[in-house]
């Protein structure tokens, strides 16, 4: 299981290959949030999301002869790009299974990093089964998007940075809102903060209708989403919390926060106009929660992780048209 020593080891292996993303702030957003609001823009990370961290951690941890045979991943796009780039930088091949309705930009970017892309229908096909079959037939090592200890360790490097940055800002207690799909980033950040900044509490943020982690935390058991698609926040739509990630999040996280797709789009526009960053819908739900669920948050400060920025131009233009006035 992932622990702080694995997270610190992942950080050493990553070194300067990952971007040490800043904490951003805006007086306008502080006023909206009703407290000091710090934004961790992982949309500025290589490949446009935090996923590069976990991908590098997992690929770099493989034995050299295993790594040479190639890796495989399944993802709606951000994990796909992270694994594709990590594989390319390690001089090995990558096969990526992606849903056919993934944003075209993510599919094109994944191919641009040299990966072979295999598309599937997320409503009728089982990506786990497809991945297991390909891994067996081709001798590839499957790098899971969240339920993998080394991936969680890599994502935990976000938490190490937040701990250092919060200390520099004089913030010892705060909710840290994390966009949550399968829970890998949430779990990694929570483990890092438990060890390095115990006054910072992780809160998962999810889109309405796909709030499986929030419901699971409330019920004490893994809850499954009724639908497998339909939210604009495609990057964090998963069937249910991970078997590895959920026990970590159950132990360490506060209650989940849920926002609408419209609120995620509004947060995208505010991130652009006030912080000058481009965030995708799924990457904006934590910021949306900080801004529009202020009464559900405690304390004088809050940190929101903007987890990715790989948004299709048409979606971004629509968000600006609807909420940019």
Secondary structure per residue as TSV (DSSP state, phi and psi in degrees):
chain	resnum	aa	ss	phi	psi
A	1	X	-	360.0	150.7
A	2	X	-	-68.5	138.1
A	3	X	-	-142.0	-179.2
A	4	X	H	-62.9	-32.3
A	5	X	H	-65.9	-36.6
A	6	X	H	-67.5	-38.5
A	7	X	H	-65.0	-43.7
A	8	X	H	-66.5	-36.9
A	9	X	H	-65.4	-40.4
A	10	X	H	-60.9	-40.3
A	11	X	H	-62.8	-40.2
A	12	X	H	-65.2	-39.8
A	13	X	H	-68.6	-36.6
A	14	X	H	-69.6	-40.9
A	15	X	T	55.6	-129.2
A	16	X	T	-93.5	7.8
A	17	X	S	-69.3	-30.7
A	18	X	S	-94.6	151.3
A	19	X	-	-78.4	131.1
A	20	X	-	-81.8	95.6
A	21	X	-	-75.1	146.3
A	22	X	-	-79.7	176.9
A	23	X	E	-104.3	124.5
A	24	X	E	-105.2	155.8
A	25	X	-	-149.9	162.5
A	26	X	-	-151.3	129.4
A	27	X	H	-56.5	-34.9
A	28	X	H	-63.2	-45.6
A	29	X	H	-70.4	-34.0
A	30	X	H	-56.6	-45.0
A	31	X	H	-64.3	-41.5
A	32	X	H	-64.3	-39.9
A	33	X	H	-78.7	-17.8
A	34	X	T	75.5	19.1
A	35	X	S	-170.7	174.1
A	36	X	E	-66.4	128.2
A	37	X	E	-119.6	121.8
A	38	X	E	-112.5	133.2
A	39	X	E	-112.8	125.7
A	40	X	E	-97.6	104.5
A	41	X	E	-89.2	81.7
A	42	X	G	-72.4	-3.5
A	43	X	G	-65.4	-16.9
A	44	X	G	-90.9	-0.4
A	45	X	S	-71.1	159.5
A	46	X	G	-54.9	141.9
A	47	X	G	67.0	4.7
A	48	X	G	83.1	12.1
A	49	X	B	-161.8	166.7
A	50	X	T	-60.7	-17.5
A	51	X	H	-60.2	-24.3
A	52	X	H	-61.1	-34.0
A	53	X	H	-61.3	-52.7
A	54	X	H	-66.0	-36.9
A	55	X	H	-65.0	-46.0
A	56	X	H	-62.2	-42.6
A	57	X	H	-58.0	-46.7
A	58	X	H	-70.6	-45.1
A	59	X	H	-68.1	-40.8
A	60	X	H	-69.4	-21.3
A	61	X	H	-83.3	-11.9
A	62	X	S	-69.9	148.8
A	63	X	-	-63.5	142.3
A	64	X	H	-53.1	-41.8
A	65	X	H	-69.0	-32.2
A	66	X	H	-69.1	-44.2
A	67	X	H	-63.0	-37.1
A	68	X	H	-62.2	-25.9
A	69	X	T	-75.1	-13.4
A	70	X	-	105.2	163.8
A	71	X	E	-126.8	162.6
A	72	X	E	-136.6	146.3
A	73	X	E	-146.9	157.5
A	74	X	E	-124.9	137.2
A	75	X	-	-169.3	152.4
A	76	X	S	-79.9	-6.4
A	77	X	S	154.7	-45.5
A	78	X	H	-75.3	-45.0
A	79	X	H	-63.7	-37.0
A	80	X	H	-56.4	-49.4
A	81	X	H	-67.5	-38.5
A	82	X	H	-62.5	-45.6
A	83	X	H	-67.9	-40.7
A	84	X	H	-59.1	-46.7
A	85	X	H	-69.5	-41.7
A	86	X	H	-60.6	-41.6
A	87	X	H	-64.9	-45.8
A	88	X	H	-58.8	-44.0
A	89	X	H	-69.0	-23.5
A	90	X	T	-90.5	0.6
A	91	X	T	71.9	30.8
A	92	X	-	-127.8	174.4
A	93	X	-	-95.5	159.3
A	94	X	E	-139.5	135.1
A	95	X	E	-113.6	127.5
A	96	X	E	-120.7	124.3
A	97	X	E	-93.9	119.3
A	98	X	E	-126.5	144.9
A	99	X	E	-65.3	143.1
A	100	X	T	-65.4	-20.0
A	101	X	T	-95.7	10.8
A	102	X	S	-62.3	150.1
A	103	X	-	-53.3	134.5
A	104	X	H	-56.5	-35.8
A	105	X	H	-59.4	-40.2
A	106	X	H	-69.8	-38.3
A	107	X	H	-64.8	-45.6
A	108	X	H	-65.2	-41.2
A	109	X	H	-64.2	-39.2
A	110	X	H	-62.9	-43.7
A	111	X	H	-64.5	-35.6
A	112	X	H	-65.0	-26.6
A	113	X	T	-82.1	7.1
A	114	X	T	93.1	6.9
A	115	X	-	-85.8	151.7
A	116	X	E	-84.8	124.7
A	117	X	E	-103.8	128.2
A	118	X	E	-114.5	118.1
A	119	X	E	-91.5	148.0
A	120	X	E	-143.7	162.3
A	121	X	-	-91.6	111.4
A	122	X	T	-68.6	-16.8
A	123	X	T	-85.8	-23.8
A	124	X	T	-122.7	-13.8
A	125	X	S	-117.9	151.4
A	126	X	-	-98.2	109.9
A	127	X	H	-67.2	-32.9
A	128	X	H	-62.9	-42.1
A	129	X	H	-66.5	-41.2
A	130	X	H	-61.1	-43.6
A	131	X	H	-64.5	-42.9
A	132	X	H	-63.2	-39.2
A	133	X	H	-66.1	-45.1
A	134	X	H	-65.3	-40.6
A	135	X	H	-61.4	-40.8
A	136	X	H	-69.4	-46.6
A	137	X	H	-69.0	-33.7
A	138	X	H	-106.0	-4.3
A	139	X	T	71.9	29.9
A	140	X	-	-91.3	154.2
A	141	X	E	-96.5	122.4
A	142	X	E	-77.8	124.8
A	143	X	-	-104.5	101.4
A	144	X	-	-69.7	152.3
A	145	X	S	-72.8	-25.9
A	146	X	S	-147.5	-32.9
A	147	X	S	-88.7	57.5
A	148	X	-	-144.9	120.6
A	149	X	H	-54.1	-41.1
A	150	X	H	-72.6	-30.4
A	151	X	H	-66.2	-46.2
A	152	X	H	-58.5	-41.1
A	153	X	H	-60.9	-43.3
A	154	X	H	-63.4	-42.7
A	155	X	H	-64.8	-28.5
A	156	X	H	-63.7	-18.5
A	157	X	H	-64.3	-24.6
A	158	X	H	-60.3	-42.5
A	159	X	H	-66.0	-37.6
A	160	X	H	-60.2	-41.4
A	161	X	H	-67.8	-42.4
A	162	X	H	-60.3	-42.0
A	163	X	H	-59.2	-44.8
A	164	X	H	-66.9	-43.0
A	165	X	H	-71.2	-38.6
A	166	X	H	-63.4	-41.2
A	167	X	H	-60.6	-42.4
A	168	X	H	-64.2	-28.8
A	169	X	T	-88.5	0.1
A	170	X	T	75.7	22.4
A	171	X	-	-101.3	111.6
A	172	X	-	-103.7	-21.1
A	173	X	S	-135.3	130.7
A	174	X	E	-173.7	155.9
A	175	X	E	-82.9	137.1
A	176	X	E	-112.8	110.4
A	177	X	E	-91.5	129.0
A	178	X	E	-127.3	127.7
A	179	X	E	-61.4	129.3
A	180	X	-	-127.2	123.5
A	181	X	S	-109.5	-95.1
A	182	X	S	-79.7	-14.3
A	183	X	S	102.0	9.1
A	184	X	H	-67.6	-46.8
A	185	X	H	-65.3	-43.3
A	186	X	H	-57.7	-48.3
A	187	X	H	-66.0	-44.3
A	188	X	H	-62.2	-45.5
A	189	X	H	-64.1	-41.6
A	190	X	H	-62.8	-41.7
A	191	X	H	-65.2	-42.2
A	192	X	H	-64.3	-43.3
A	193	X	H	-70.6	-33.6
A	194	X	H	-55.3	-41.0
A	195	X	H	-84.1	-35.5
A	196	X	H	-108.1	-23.0
A	197	X	-	-152.0	71.2
A	198	X	T	-63.7	-12.7
A	199	X	T	-81.2	-6.5
A	200	X	E	-99.1	124.4
A	201	X	E	-112.1	127.4
A	202	X	E	-77.9	137.7
A	203	X	E	-127.2	118.5
A	204	X	E	-70.8	142.6
A	205	X	E	-122.0	135.7
A	206	X	E	-142.3	161.1
A	207	X	E	-81.4	148.1
A	208	X	T	-58.3	138.9
A	209	X	T	89.2	-14.0
A	210	X	-	-135.1	40.7
A	211	X	-	-99.5	46.9
A	212	X	H	-61.9	-35.3
A	213	X	H	-70.3	-43.0
A	214	X	H	-59.7	-44.5
A	215	X	H	-68.3	-36.2
A	216	X	H	-67.5	-41.0
A	217	X	H	-63.6	-36.9
A	218	X	H	-70.6	-38.0
A	219	X	H	-89.8	-21.9
A	220	X	T	85.8	8.4
A	221	X	S	-144.4	159.6
A	222	X	-	-66.9	123.8
A	223	X	-	-108.9	141.9
A	224	X	B	-104.7	144.7
A	225	X	-	-72.2	144.5
A	226	X	S	-72.3	-32.1
A	227	X	-	-116.4	160.5
A	228	X	S	-112.0	3.0
A	229	X	-	-165.9	169.3
A	230	X	-	124.0	-10.0
A	231	X	-	-99.8	146.4
A	232	X	S	-71.1	-15.3
A	233	X	-	-86.5	56.9
A	234	X	G	-58.4	-29.8
A	235	X	G	-64.4	-23.3
A	236	X	G	-123.6	25.2
A	237	X	-	-91.8	111.0
A	238	X	-	-131.2	159.3
A	239	X	S	-65.1	-40.0
A	240	X	B	-166.6	166.4
A	241	X	-	-62.8	155.5
A	242	X	-	-71.7	152.3
A	243	X	T	-68.7	-29.7
A	244	X	T	-86.3	-41.9
A	245	X	H	-72.2	-37.0
A	246	X	H	-61.9	-45.7
A	247	X	H	-59.1	-35.4
A	248	X	H	-65.2	-47.7
A	249	X	H	-68.8	-34.1
A	250	X	H	-63.2	-37.1
A	251	X	H	-76.9	-34.9
A	252	X	H	-111.0	-20.9
A	253	X	-	-95.0	153.0
A	254	X	-	-79.6	-176.5
A	255	X	-	-64.6	154.4
A	256	X	-	-78.4	156.5
A	257	X	E	-117.9	141.1
A	258	X	E	-127.3	132.8
A	259	X	E	-128.3	161.8
A	260	X	-	-84.7	163.6
A	261	X	H	-59.3	-38.6
A	262	X	H	-64.3	-38.9
A	263	X	H	-67.6	-34.9
A	264	X	H	-63.7	-41.1
A	265	X	H	-65.3	-40.2
A	266	X	H	-61.7	-40.9
A	267	X	H	-64.0	-37.6
A	268	X	H	-56.6	-46.9
A	269	X	H	-65.8	-41.5
A	270	X	H	-66.3	-37.1
A	271	X	I	-62.7	-38.3
A	272	X	I	-71.4	-47.6
A	273	X	I	-75.9	-32.6
A	274	X	I	-101.1	-28.6
A	275	X	I	-115.2	-9.7
A	276	X	-	63.4	37.1
A	277	X	-	-123.0	151.9
A	278	X	-	-102.7	122.5
A	279	X	-	-125.2	139.4
A	280	X	-	-81.4	163.6
A	281	X	T	-54.9	-50.2
A	282	X	G	-64.2	-27.2
A	283	X	G	-81.9	-6.5
A	284	X	G	-104.0	-3.4
A	285	X	H	-67.2	-31.4
A	286	X	H	-67.5	-42.4
A	287	X	H	-63.6	-41.9
A	288	X	H	-59.1	-41.0
A	289	X	H	-64.1	-40.6
A	290	X	H	-62.9	-35.3
A	291	X	H	-86.4	-37.9
A	292	X	H	-111.1	-0.9
A	293	X	-	-124.7	37.6
A	294	X	G	-60.1	-30.5
A	295	X	G	-74.3	-12.6
A	296	X	G	-96.6	4.7
A	297	X	-	-115.3	141.9
A	298	X	-	-106.8	157.1
A	299	X	S	93.6	175.8
A	300	X	S	-93.6	-4.6
A	301	X	E	-144.0	153.5
A	302	X	E	-145.7	144.6
A	303	X	E	-115.4	131.6
A	304	X	E	-120.5	127.2
A	305	X	E	-91.4	115.9
A	306	X	E	-87.4	102.4
A	307	X	-	-80.7	-18.6
A	308	X	B	-163.2	157.6
A	309	X	-	-131.3	20.6
A	310	X	-	-88.8	72.5
A	311	X	-	-98.6	139.6
A	312	X	-	-63.9	137.2
A	313	X	H	-53.4	-39.0
A	314	X	H	-63.4	-37.8
A	315	X	H	-67.2	-41.1
A	316	X	H	-65.6	-43.8
A	317	X	H	-61.8	-42.4
A	318	X	H	-62.2	-42.0
A	319	X	H	-62.2	-43.9
A	320	X	H	-64.7	-38.2
A	321	X	H	-66.2	-37.6
A	322	X	H	-82.1	-36.2
A	323	X	H	-126.2	6.5
A	324	X	-	-87.6	-8.0
A	325	X	-	-74.1	360.0
